[in-house]
């Protein structure tokens, strides 16, 4: 079963940057699309952004211009570069996709990584 593992979370001050990684394990299939979500305490899960097949990206208005999603296809790893972080960006960030992740497997989700931004 394909596993997605996020890393790179931590604590930063307002205006700081973090780069989150989402690595796929137990698959040799080249995953081409990935979503990044976040969920803050007491709030609904929010789609932060998405990279689609072909590399097109879309972002939530709240992070547009500050966050960038990109992919390293050689390592089957996706990244979320977060700049100019704000306290309201504090959340658990996770990656996932409903798309194909293996020859006969669809859908995989990570456990998430905590991002805390202090003022």
Secondary structure, 3 states (H helix, E strand, C coil): CCEEEEECCEEEECCCCEEEEEEEECCCCCCCCEEEEEECCCCCCEEEEEECCCCCEEECCCCCCCEEEEEECCCCEEEEEECCCCHHHCEEEEEEEEEECCCCCEEEECCCEEEEEEC
